[in-house]
Structure formats: structure tokens, C-alpha cells
Amino acid sequence: MTESTRTVTVTRRIERPIDAVFDAWVSPEWLTRWYAPVDDWIVGSAEVVEGVGGHYRVSFGPAPEGTEYEEEGTYLEFERPRRLVWEGTVSSEESTLRTEVTLVADGDATVVTVIETGLTTDESAEEHTEGGRPASTAGTRCSPPDAGGSPG
């Protein structure tokens, strides 16, 4: 990363068990429910291959297609149910972003900390903090059932 990149850190407490929250980050069915960065956008498609060296690809944008933007990356760390790290690109960003997701059980809830590094503008960093990417939502729009459940 260059000196001109920005880092965003966001922590959220989600009222779901740690296994369910982790699944929301790596299940295509769950990603389509919450990963769109703007409330009135949708996820058009999601694909995940789990594990270190695995990858993800998510398209999102305004309804009805949800395909204006695409994000894809490769998992560098995949430690179920506590940690994910990936490097990836978003079609609207000028650089490769590194995202670290750490989950800590807190009773029946989960504390999620998302660190995104590689943002190239103050505007992008603000969007990622205040409502425009995984760091800002940190899985809060997902409401999965207990681990092992299905999204439908």
C-alpha cells in the first residue's frame, strides 16, 4: 500500500451467534441479503469458494439488475468462525483493497471488526465508514438464523 492510501476500521455488535455471522460473510445466499453497500441497492449475484486461496465475487447496484458494480477477491486467511482476510478489487475503486474481518463471541451476540486498507480518496474512506461498503455495514443487515440454518 502506498502512503496515500487510507484505512477504515469499523466495529459492530450483531445480535446473532458467531457461527451464523461468519456464515453470513461466506454464504452466497446470505451475501445477497446484506452485502449491497446502499440500502436501496441489491446484490445481483454472489459466488464464494471457501478457504485460503479461495475467492468471492459479488455484483451489486440499483434494482432490478444489481450488476452495475462488481467486487472480487482472494482469501488470504480463512479461519472459521473467527477471521477472514482477503485482497480484492471493486470496479469503482482505483486500487486493490485489503479487508480483514475479525469476529468475537460476546454471549449470544458477535462483535465484528472490519478493517479496510487501500482506499485512495477521502471520499471513498468516508463512504466505507458511513454506509458504503462492508466496513460500514459489517454484516449488520444480515439476520441469519442459528448456525446451520438457511436464508430462506
URVEN-V737803 format. One record per residue. N is the residue number from 1. RES is the residue in three letters. PHI is phi in radians with two decimals (none if undefined). Layout:
n->N res->RES phi->PHI
n->N res->RES phi->PHI
//
This chain:
n->1 res->MET phi->none
n->2 res->THR phi->-1.52
n->3 res->GLU phi->-1.10
n->4 res->SER phi->-1.50
n->5 res->THR phi->-1.49
n->6 res->ARG phi->-2.01
n->7 res->THR phi->-2.16
n->8 res->VAL phi->-2.10
n->9 res->THR phi->-2.18
n->10 res->VAL phi->-2.33
n->11 res->THR phi->-2.13
n->12 res->ARG phi->-2.36
n->13 res->ARG phi->-1.82
n->14 res->ILE phi->-2.00
n->15 res->GLU phi->-1.41
n->16 res->ARG phi->-2.51
n->17 res->PRO phi->-1.12
n->18 res->ILE phi->-0.99
n->19 res->ASP phi->-1.09
n->20 res->ALA phi->-1.18
n->21 res->VAL phi->-1.20
n->22 res->PHE phi->-1.03
n->23 res->ASP phi->-1.02
n->24 res->ALA phi->-1.12
n->25 res->TRP phi->-1.43
n->26 res->VAL phi->-2.17
n->27 res->SER phi->-1.73
n->28 res->PRO phi->-0.95
n->29 res->GLU phi->-1.07
n->30 res->TRP phi->-1.33
n->31 res->LEU phi->-1.02
n->32 res->THR phi->-1.18
n->33 res->ARG phi->-1.51
n->34 res->TRP phi->-2.41
n->35 res->TYR phi->-1.36
n->36 res->ALA phi->-1.05
n->37 res->PRO phi->-1.33
n->38 res->VAL phi->-2.21
n->39 res->ASP phi->-0.94
n->40 res->ASP phi->-1.64
n->41 res->TRP phi->-1.69
n->42 res->ILE phi->-2.27
n->43 res->VAL phi->-1.61
n->44 res->GLY phi->-1.39
n->45 res->SER phi->-2.78
n->46 res->ALA phi->-2.56
n->47 res->GLU phi->-2.40
n->48 res->VAL phi->-2.41
n->49 res->VAL phi->-2.04
n->50 res->GLU phi->-1.24
n->51 res->GLY phi->1.83
n->52 res->VAL phi->-1.05
n->53 res->GLY phi->1.54
n->54 res->GLY phi->-1.26
n->55 res->HIS phi->-2.53
n->56 res->TYR phi->-2.41
n->57 res->ARG phi->-2.57
n->58 res->VAL phi->-2.33
n->59 res->SER phi->-1.91
n->60 res->PHE phi->-2.68
n->61 res->GLY phi->2.80
n->62 res->PRO phi->-1.10
n->63 res->ALA phi->-1.18
n->64 res->PRO phi->-1.62
n->65 res->GLU phi->-1.39
n->66 res->GLY phi->1.15
n->67 res->THR phi->-2.23
n->68 res->GLU phi->-1.14
n->69 res->TYR phi->-2.14
n->70 res->GLU phi->-2.34
n->71 res->GLU phi->-2.15
n->72 res->GLU phi->-2.60
n->73 res->GLY phi->-2.88
n->74 res->THR phi->-2.13
n->75 res->TYR phi->-1.30
n->76 res->LEU phi->-1.69
n->77 res->GLU phi->-2.38
n->78 res->PHE phi->-2.60
n->79 res->GLU phi->-2.04
n->80 res->ARG phi->-1.12
n->81 res->PRO phi->-1.83
n->82 res->ARG phi->-1.89
n->83 res->ARG phi->-2.74
n->84 res->LEU phi->-2.32
n->85 res->VAL phi->-2.40
n->86 res->TRP phi->-2.53
n->87 res->GLU phi->-2.02
n->88 res->GLY phi->-2.80
n->89 res->THR phi->-2.21
n->90 res->VAL phi->-2.12
n->91 res->SER phi->-1.02
n->92 res->SER phi->-1.64
n->93 res->GLU phi->-1.77
n->94 res->GLU phi->-1.68
n->95 res->SER phi->-2.48
n->96 res->THR phi->-1.43
n->97 res->LEU phi->-1.78
n->98 res->ARG phi->-1.92
n->99 res->THR phi->-2.12
n->100 res->GLU phi->-2.09
n->101 res->VAL phi->-2.08
n->102 res->THR phi->-2.06
n->103 res->LEU phi->-2.07
n->104 res->VAL phi->-2.28
n->105 res->ALA phi->-1.13
n->106 res->ASP phi->-2.41
n->107 res->GLY phi->1.16
n->108 res->ASP phi->-1.53
n->109 res->ALA phi->-1.92
n->110 res->THR phi->-2.39
n->111 res->VAL phi->-1.67
n->112 res->VAL phi->-1.96
n->113 res->THR phi->-2.05
n->114 res->VAL phi->-2.05
n->115 res->ILE phi->-2.07
n->116 res->GLU phi->-2.01
n->117 res->THR phi->-2.13
n->118 res->GLY phi->1.96
n->119 res->LEU phi->-1.21
n->120 res->THR phi->-1.73
n->121 res->THR phi->-2.35
n->122 res->ASP phi->-1.09
n->123 res->GLU phi->-1.06
n->124 res->SER phi->-1.12
n->125 res->ALA phi->-1.07
n->126 res->GLU phi->-1.12
n->127 res->GLU phi->-1.06
n->128 res->HIS phi->-1.24
n->129 res->THR phi->-1.52
n->130 res->GLU phi->-1.89
n->131 res->GLY phi->2.47
n->132 res->GLY phi->-2.08
n->133 res->ARG phi->-3.10
n->134 res->PRO phi->-1.00
n->135 res->ALA phi->-1.06
n->136 res->SER phi->-1.31
n->137 res->THR phi->-1.51
n->138 res->ALA phi->0.78
n->139 res->GLY phi->1.47
n->140 res->THR phi->-1.24
n->141 res->ARG phi->-1.53
n->142 res->CYS phi->-1.61
n->143 res->SER phi->-2.42
n->144 res->PRO phi->-1.25
n->145 res->PRO phi->-1.23
n->146 res->ASP phi->-0.97
n->147 res->ALA phi->-0.83
n->148 res->GLY phi->1.67
n->149 res->GLY phi->-1.34
n->150 res->SER phi->-1.98
n->151 res->PRO phi->-1.27
n->152 res->GLY phi->-1.57
//
